[in-house]
Amino acid sequence: MENQRCLFLTADYEILSIEADYLGRAHLSALMNYMQDAARRHSVREKFSVFDLAQQGLTWVVSRYHIAVDRYPQMGEKITIKTWASGKHGYFALRDFEIYDAGQQKIALATSSWMIIELESRRPVRVENLFPDELILQERALEDEFPTLPIVERLDHRAVFRVMFEDLDYNRHVNNVVYSRWAVEGLPRDILFSGRPQELEINYRSEAFYGDEIEVITQTPESPGGFWVQQIYNLTSGKEVSRIRSRWKSYGPGES
């Protein structure tokens, strides 16, 4: 359902079998894909989508993402996503999200920061000159001033991937959700099979393109329940493409 002329949009989704893990719960990337789709639907409704900006030689790119998940929905479960533009500062526009289950219980929160760049030069432009004030709802689902994320100071794990054709989005670079998949896949096997990410922050620093070789380096937490710190490098271009910080929650006894 979509709200008539209000500052937010709500959209309903169902967790598909192809989006669930081996225990039948949604992958983090599935929730992020749904949030991205809700953002797209909102921007299309307000005539400020990538398609609208393309006519001016511009496009949206994401700069930061912070998501906190209280509960992962099950395969076949219906969820509702609420999203709105929550602020703008210089080169950055903010967008927030709330995810609800069928009983209207809030199960996840997220906030994000976006830039508008010139398609040809890839240079950012000030959103304050382009994004109208009347589209802003001054509320935050998750308070975050997006400070600089830490770097890996001790290499504990390393993984290498290749950018595939299906990793690309409308802008012909790697879709922002793919970085979260690389971050997850870059962790040790025993972590992946014993828990799920409770909180994940991503700083997108440069683009990656089809065929690029990607390296994920990881530092383990200093104490149980602490943060995993990761950096992603594009070995083809030599650039750092992302920094990630995450906390993982282990399954409880009998939990799935």
C-alpha positions in Angstrom: 0.0 0.0 0.0 1.2 3.5 -0.7 0.1 6.6 1.2 -1.6 9.4 -0.6 0.5 12.6 -0.5 2.4 12.2 2.7 6.1 12.4 3.4 6.6 8.7 3.8 5.8 5.6 1.9 4.9 2.1 3.1 5.3 -1.0 1.0 4.4 -4.7 1.8 6.6 -7.6 0.9 6.7 -11.4 1.5 10.0 -13.2 2.3 10.6 -15.6 -0.6 12.2 -19.0 -0.3 15.2 -17.9 -2.4 15.8 -15.1 0.1 16.0 -17.3 3.2 19.0 -19.0 4.8 19.4 -22.6 5.7 17.2 -22.1 8.8 14.4 -20.4 6.9 15.1 -16.8 8.0 15.6 -13.9 5.7 19.2 -13.0 4.7 20.3 -9.5 5.7 20.7 -8.8 2.0 17.0 -9.6 1.4 16.0 -7.0 3.9 18.3 -4.4 2.3 17.0 -5.2 -1.1 13.4 -4.6 0.1 14.5 -1.3 1.6 16.1 -0.3 -1.6 13.0 -1.1 -3.5 10.8 0.9 -1.1 13.2 3.8 -1.5 12.9 3.5 -5.3 9.1 3.4 -5.1 9.1 6.5 -2.9 11.5 8.4 -5.2 9.5 7.5 -8.3 6.3 8.7 -6.6 7.9 12.0 -5.7 9.6 12.3 -9.2 13.1 12.3 -7.8 14.3 8.8 -8.8 17.4 7.8 -10.7 15.3 7.9 -13.8 14.3 11.5 -13.2 17.8 12.6 -12.3 19.2 10.9 -15.4 17.4 13.4 -17.5 19.6 16.1 -15.9 22.8 14.0 -16.3 22.7 13.1 -12.6 22.2 10.0 -10.4 21.9 8.8 -6.8 24.7 6.9 -5.1 24.7 5.7 -1.5 27.4 6.8 0.9 26.5 5.2 4.3 24.2 2.6 5.6 23.4 1.6 9.2 20.9 -1.2 9.9 19.9 -2.8 13.2 17.9 -5.9 13.2 15.9 -7.1 16.2 14.4 -10.2 14.5 14.8 -11.8 11.1 11.5 -12.7 9.5 10.8 -16.2 8.3 10.3 -17.5 4.8 6.8 -16.7 3.7 6.3 -14.1 6.4 4.9 -10.7 5.4 6.6 -7.5 6.3 5.9 -3.8 5.9 8.6 -1.3 5.2 8.2 2.4 5.9 10.7 4.9 4.4 11.1 8.6 4.2 13.7 11.3 3.4 14.9 12.4 6.8 17.3 15.3 6.2 19.9 16.9 3.9 23.3 18.4 4.7 25.6 19.8 2.0 26.3 16.9 -0.4 24.3 14.4 1.6 20.6 13.5 1.7 19.4 11.2 4.5 16.8 8.4 4.2 15.5 6.3 7.0 13.6 3.0 7.3 11.5 1.0 9.7 10.5 -2.7 9.1 7.4 -4.1 10.7 6.0 -7.7 10.9 2.3 -8.6 10.3 1.5 -7.9 13.9 2.9 -4.3 13.5 5.9 -5.1 15.7 9.0 -3.2 14.7 11.7 -5.7 13.8 14.4 -3.6 12.1 15.6 0.0 11.7 17.9 1.7 9.3 19.3 5.0 8.3 21.3 5.9 5.2 23.1 8.7 3.5 23.0 9.4 -0.2 24.8 11.7 -2.7 23.8 13.0 -6.1 26.7 12.8 -8.6 27.2 13.9 -12.2 27.0 10.9 -14.5 29.8 11.9 -16.7 32.4 13.4 -14.2 31.2 11.2 -11.2 31.6 14.4 -9.1 29.1 15.1 -6.3 26.7 18.0 -6.4 25.1 19.8 -3.4 21.8 18.2 -2.7 20.6 21.4 -1.0 20.4 22.9 -4.5 18.4 20.1 -5.9 16.4 18.3 -3.2 13.3 20.3 -2.1 12.6 20.9 1.6 9.0 19.9 1.3 10.0 16.3 0.8 11.8 16.1 4.2 10.3 14.5 7.3 12.6 15.5 10.2 12.6 12.2 12.0 15.2 9.6 12.3 14.6 5.9 12.7 18.1 5.4 13.9 20.3 8.2 15.2 23.7 8.2 13.5 25.9 11.1 12.6 28.0 8.7 10.4 31.4 9.2 11.9 34.4 7.7 10.1 34.5 3.9 10.5 37.7 2.2 11.8 40.2 0.4 9.6 41.5 -3.1 10.0 44.6 -3.0 12.2 45.1 -6.8 12.4 44.4 -9.1 9.5 42.6 -12.2 10.8 40.7 -13.3 7.8 40.8 -12.7 4.0 38.4 -13.5 1.2 38.5 -12.7 -2.6 35.6 -12.3 -4.9 35.0 -11.4 -8.5 32.3 -8.8 -9.5 29.7 -10.7 -11.5 27.2 -9.3 -14.1 24.3 -9.7 -11.7 26.1 -7.6 -9.1 25.6 -4.5 -11.2 22.7 -2.0 -10.8 21.1 0.7 -13.0 24.3 2.8 -12.7 26.4 -0.1 -14.1 28.4 -0.3 -10.9 28.1 -2.8 -8.0 24.8 -2.5 -6.2 25.1 -1.3 -2.6 23.5 -4.5 -1.2 26.3 -6.6 -2.7 28.8 -5.1 -0.3 26.8 -6.5 2.6 27.0 -9.9 1.0 30.7 -9.6 0.6 31.0 -8.6 4.3 29.0 -11.6 5.4 30.9 -14.0 3.2 34.2 -12.6 4.4 33.6 -13.9 8.0 34.7 -17.3 9.3 32.4 -20.3 8.7 31.7 -20.9 12.4 30.3 -17.4 12.8 28.1 -17.7 9.7 26.6 -21.0 11.0 26.0 -19.9 14.6 24.5 -16.5 14.3 23.2 -13.5 12.3 24.3 -9.8 12.0 22.5 -7.8 14.6 23.9 -4.5 13.4 25.8 -3.5 10.3 27.3 -0.2 9.2 28.8 0.4 5.7 30.8 3.3 4.3 30.9 3.2 0.5 34.1 4.9 -0.6 34.5 4.1 -4.3 32.9 2.2 -7.1 33.5 -1.4 -8.4 32.6 -2.6 -11.8 32.1 -5.8 -13.8 35.0 -8.2 -13.7 36.9 -6.4 -10.9 38.7 -8.6 -8.3 37.6 -7.8 -4.7 39.4 -8.5 -1.5 37.7 -8.5 1.9 40.0 -8.3 5.0 38.6 -8.8 8.5 39.6 -8.2 12.1 37.9 -10.2 14.8 36.3 -8.5 17.8 38.4 -7.7 20.8 35.8 -9.3 23.1 32.6 -11.4 22.7 29.8 -9.4 21.3 32.2 -6.7 20.0 32.5 -5.3 16.5 33.9 -7.1 13.5 35.9 -4.6 11.4 36.3 -5.1 7.7 37.7 -3.3 4.7 37.0 -4.1 1.0 39.5 -3.4 -1.6 39.3 -3.4 -5.4 42.4 -5.2 -6.4 41.8 -4.2 -10.0 41.8 -0.5 -9.4 43.9 -0.5 -6.2 41.2 1.5 -4.4 39.5 1.0 -1.1 35.8 0.6 -1.9 34.2 0.1 1.5 34.6 0.0 5.3 32.2 -2.2 7.4 31.6 -2.6 11.0 29.2 -5.2 12.4 28.0 -7.0 15.5 26.7 -10.6 15.4 24.2 -12.3 17.7 24.5 -16.0 18.3 21.5 -18.3 18.1 19.9 -19.2 21.4 19.2 -22.8 22.4 16.7 -24.3 19.9 16.5 -21.0 18.0 16.2 -20.8 14.2 
